[in-house]
Each structure stands twice: as C-alpha cells, then as structure tokens.
C-alpha cells in the first residue's frame, strides 16, 4: 500500500465518520455547535439538554437589567403558558418549536415571532406599560391550533421578583 | 538522505503534510473532548429532565418492532392487576387493551428509569429486557378496545349523567380557547395524534382522575415539554372529574353515543 492509497483511505474514513456525527442528536460537541451555528437546536431532545430544558424556561434576569425569555412552542401549547416580564426593559425572546411551525403573536402590538423546529428564533421586544397581552399562535399548526394561546403579564419593574442567577420566573401554575 | 535508524520504516509512508493533518486532527479531538469535560464540570443548576425518551427514528423502530405472540406469553404476569384481556377490574389500574404502542412503551421506560414513580411498576419494568418491553407493548396494542356484539367481556363502567359529560365533551372536542386549553382529542385521538400520548378509549375513570391530579400537582412529571402538567393545572376540579367520567364511560372515540339510544 503506498501513501496515496493510505491517505485516500484515511480521508474517506474521516469523511464518512463525520456523517453520523452530524446526524446523531446525542453528541453534544462544541465543535459541532460552531460548525452548525449557534441557532441550531435539536427539536426532539429539547427536554434532555441545551438551553430549553424545563428549569431554564421562563424569564431570566440579565446583569444589565434586561431580561431573557425562553419559550417552547409545541402542538398546541406555548411553554411556559404564562410569561411574566417587567415593564420598560429590553426583552430578549428566544423561542423554538418542538414539532411544527408556529407563529407567536402579541395581540394589540406589532410583535410576531415565528417558531421553527430546529432553530432558535430571537426577537428584541419592549413593553413600556404594565398590562396583559394574549399571545395566540397565528400559523395553522394542527387540530388544536385555534386553542393555542398563552398569556403575557407585564408588571411594573418594582413588582417583578428579584431572581437569583439560576432562577427563572413565570406566572404559569406549576 | 534520511536517517532510517531514527525513524521506523513505516514512518516513510506519511509525508509531512499528512503528518501535520494527523497532528491537527488529534489536537482538535483532544481539545474538544477536554473543553466538553470542562463545560460539564462548570455547569449551572442541574437540568430537570422529565423523561429520557426521545422520539428519534431509532426509538420509534425499537418501540414498534415487538413480537405480539411472545408479548402475549409475557403479559400473563400483568393479568393480576391489568386484567386477562387488558381490562382491569380495579379503578386505579389502567386498562391496557388497545393502548397505543409508543405510549405504553414510554411509560415502561419511565418506570424503568424512575422518571415515573410507582411502587408496583418500577420493579416490574426494571425486570423486563428491552425486547420484552417491545413484545408486551405489541401485544397490548393488538387487543381490541371496543365492545363488539360477539364480545363476552364485561366493561366495568356505567354511562355518566349528561351534566358533566357536556362539560367534558366540549373540552374534548374544542378545548377552551379563552384559557388556552387545547382540545384533548387533538393529541389523544381520534382527531390528532402525538407520540407518547395514549389513545383514551375505555380508560378507568379513577385512573384518569388520579393522573390528572398528579400532573396538576407535579407529583407525576414525566411528560416531555410539560404539556399535561400545564393543561391539568389549567383545568378546574369539576372539569377533571367530568373528563375522568367521560373517558371512563368509553366515550373517547364515539361522542355520538352519548345521545344515541343503545
């Protein structure tokens, strides 16, 4: 075997071994994250790892005073079902879908965020006044689509609870 | 000339570019492994994982590839609580006849990994091999869930009075858009389907009520992405009772029988 053949063989093995590595969901390697882009997320394993595990959903308080809201859209619910944010601060919304395409709308405002399976949709929102908004799904997603609706509660900044670094807040019942 | 004493003969197979490529590959692999370990070590509060089941094509194939005949032989162990034909005589034990394969497979997996707790089912699920689970699941999925004229089995439930059934059938068919409660039948059949959601046909009323209350209180927390914990928490006490009676009466797939004479 000369070195050319050996090189071809090794490169083929390397290339073939990369295919299952990008295909399998369980492999959580930073290099793959970098290759696929930071907005890639696996819709089937949201509950197992990554930023959309159960105890990371809801509102997170950032150090600069803004908040980050993480949500999952799935047939036929938005999780958390009720979002609590303070008024007048920048809100970074990060949402992904576990199954179909959903479109999160905020009734009474112009905000609309599409939730796609496999990617994280980001949006920068701001609600200057306290109030309650309905957040229905505006993209037909299946049999229960018309009942898919969650709620947004904007409270004055002093009424918003002070959160610890690992703590998330929402007004859903659980 | 190269010094052949210092380098073994096979070293000459690798030109310097290939040597560099191999060194780069080794560095990358070692670096990623090390950084992954470091990232895991410095993680924030531990993730709360509801269930280790993940509906990949591999999982679906494993759950659907069982042998129903072998499952029938294995399922004789289940007779004592779940009934010889998959209809249990005890209210708090679920009927398994005609239950969807993926649903019962997921529950057995969760019992095995203690993501769903039950004094009786945890040791039983641990004693089953993956093949046993797939076989038992295939058997129960094949059992008929409906009364047909030639059927001699006794269905334990009676018909509900129309008041709660009205509340329940509205929730089952339409849900409640105002509160954001999706209709039950969009996932539990017959209109829609979702992997892991059991088709609620002829289920024991007491069992359904127990599970709704366990979901609402968070005592049972093995639903992936928490749909049932959310919905059960939004339902009122009356609605939970009404839904339990509705499914307990075997109305899951035939709402018309509520009004039709029998």
Interface residues (C-beta under 8 A of the other chain):
Chain A: X1 X2 X3 X6 X7 X10 X14 X25 X28 X29 X30 X31 X44 X45 X46 X47 X48 X49 X53 X54 X55 X56 X72 X74 X75 X76 X77 X78 X79 X80 X81 X98 X142 X143 X144 X146 X147 X148 X149 X150 X151 X165 X166 X172 X173 X174
Chain B: X13 X14 X15 X18 X25 X28 X32 X35 X36 X39 X44 X45 X47 X48 X49 X50 X51 X52 X54 X55 X56 X174 X175 X176 X177 X180 X181 X182 X183 X185 X186 X187 X191 X192 X194 X216 X218 X224 X225 X226 X227 X229 X230 X231 X233 X234
